Amino acid sequence: MEKKHFALKKLLEAVEKELLKKPNRKTLDRLSLLAGFQDWDSFQDALHGDADAKANYEV
């Protein structure tokens, strides 16, 4: 029974580690596109600054 408990504990630690991993830049850029921004930096500027998504569509 102790072996099963240890194995389950290790499995849960591995899953938690994977869930807490920060997404890479490519993933963040793609998620930003879905939100209407050109890239992650544009999204961050709008979130924490004065810019908004309209800047991405100005000609």
Backbone bond lengths (Angstrom), bond angles and torsions (degrees), N, CA, C in turn:
res aa  C-N    CA-C-N  psi(-1)  N-CA   C-N-CA  omega(-1)  CA-C   N-CA-C  phi
1 M - - - 1.456 - - 1.531 110.67 -
2 E 1.316 117.11 -36.15 1.454 120.80 -178.72 1.524 111.04 -65.87
3 K 1.339 117.38 -35.05 1.468 121.04 177.69 1.529 110.48 -63.53
4 K 1.312 116.91 -40.83 1.471 121.00 179.07 1.527 110.42 -65.65
5 H 1.308 116.37 -40.65 1.467 120.87 178.64 1.526 110.53 -62.46
6 F 1.328 116.14 -44.28 1.467 121.16 178.83 1.527 110.95 -63.45
7 A 1.338 116.97 -43.94 1.460 121.48 179.99 1.529 110.79 -63.84
8 L 1.314 117.06 -42.32 1.460 121.22 178.51 1.522 111.00 -64.63
9 K 1.312 116.08 -40.55 1.463 120.31 178.73 1.530 110.50 -62.44
10 K 1.329 117.11 -43.79 1.465 121.39 179.11 1.531 110.75 -64.66
11 L 1.316 117.34 -39.58 1.461 121.32 178.11 1.521 110.78 -63.15
12 L 1.313 117.44 -44.91 1.459 121.20 179.57 1.524 111.29 -64.62
13 E 1.320 117.58 -38.53 1.464 120.51 176.96 1.519 111.08 -62.75
14 A 1.338 117.31 -41.06 1.464 121.47 179.51 1.524 110.69 -65.63
15 V 1.328 117.39 -41.35 1.464 121.14 179.34 1.523 110.37 -66.04
16 E 1.313 118.32 -44.23 1.461 121.41 178.45 1.522 111.27 -61.59
17 K 1.317 116.57 -41.58 1.464 120.63 178.97 1.525 110.57 -61.37
18 E 1.326 117.36 -41.96 1.461 121.34 -179.45 1.529 110.98 -68.84
19 L 1.321 117.15 -38.27 1.462 120.57 -179.73 1.519 112.29 -68.80
20 L 1.321 116.92 -30.55 1.462 120.96 -177.74 1.522 113.03 -88.63
21 K 1.327 117.47 -3.20 1.455 120.90 -178.18 1.529 110.23 -68.31
22 K 1.302 116.54 136.41 1.461 121.37 178.94 1.530 109.29 -74.12
23 P 1.327 116.86 134.43 1.469 119.65 178.27 1.527 111.10 -63.47
24 N 1.329 116.65 152.14 1.464 119.49 179.01 1.530 110.50 -76.72
25 R 1.307 115.67 171.77 1.470 121.74 -174.38 1.526 112.31 -61.18
26 K 1.315 117.24 -39.57 1.469 121.03 -179.54 1.533 110.58 -61.77
27 T 1.306 116.86 -42.23 1.465 120.99 178.13 1.520 110.61 -64.58
28 L 1.325 117.29 -43.63 1.463 120.81 179.46 1.529 111.21 -63.49
29 D 1.341 117.52 -39.55 1.465 120.70 177.27 1.527 110.96 -63.01
30 R 1.313 117.36 -41.97 1.473 120.55 179.86 1.530 111.84 -66.86
31 L 1.319 116.65 -39.51 1.466 119.31 176.68 1.527 111.21 -65.27
32 S 1.324 116.25 -36.08 1.461 120.64 177.51 1.519 111.25 -65.03
33 L 1.329 116.81 -37.71 1.467 120.30 176.60 1.524 110.89 -60.45
34 L 1.314 117.21 -40.61 1.470 120.83 178.26 1.527 111.77 -63.01
35 A 1.318 116.11 -29.27 1.466 121.03 179.77 1.534 111.93 -86.17
36 G 1.349 117.15 -2.66 1.457 120.06 176.46 1.514 114.71 98.42
37 F 1.313 118.15 17.26 1.462 121.95 -179.75 1.523 109.78 -115.49
38 Q 1.325 116.23 158.37 1.459 120.98 -177.90 1.521 112.87 -72.89
39 D 1.309 116.90 -35.23 1.458 120.76 -178.99 1.529 109.51 -160.97
40 W 1.309 115.86 179.82 1.461 121.89 -177.88 1.521 112.13 -61.87
41 D 1.337 116.21 -39.99 1.461 119.69 -179.47 1.528 111.28 -63.21
42 S 1.334 117.00 -41.56 1.466 120.61 177.96 1.528 110.88 -62.45
43 F 1.316 115.42 -41.36 1.459 119.70 178.43 1.531 110.86 -63.14
44 Q 1.334 116.76 -44.58 1.452 121.14 179.79 1.530 111.32 -64.05
45 D 1.342 116.84 -38.97 1.464 120.37 177.37 1.520 111.23 -61.81
46 A 1.330 116.28 -41.75 1.462 119.88 179.47 1.522 111.23 -69.60
47 L 1.311 115.78 -35.91 1.457 120.39 -177.80 1.526 111.81 -72.09
48 H 1.327 115.97 -38.32 1.456 120.05 -174.15 1.529 113.94 -113.83
49 G 1.316 116.69 2.19 1.457 118.97 -176.71 1.515 111.88 -133.08
50 D 1.342 115.02 -150.58 1.464 121.01 -176.51 1.516 113.30 -98.06
51 A 1.326 118.85 -10.62 1.460 122.13 -176.47 1.526 110.51 -75.81
52 D 1.322 115.86 160.81 1.450 120.96 172.66 1.538 108.67 -142.17
53 A 1.318 117.81 -179.13 1.459 121.86 -174.76 1.526 111.56 -67.37
54 K 1.327 118.88 -20.78 1.467 120.30 179.67 1.528 111.97 -60.00
55 A 1.310 116.85 -30.63 1.472 120.68 179.03 1.523 112.23 -60.66
56 N 1.318 116.88 -25.29 1.460 120.77 179.97 1.521 112.41 -74.85
57 Y 1.324 118.11 -16.75 1.462 121.10 -175.31 1.515 113.24 -113.19
58 E 1.341 117.48 5.12 1.438 120.02 178.51 1.530 109.79 -75.43
59 V 1.319 115.28 141.42 1.471 119.89 -178.52 1.506 110.42 -99.32
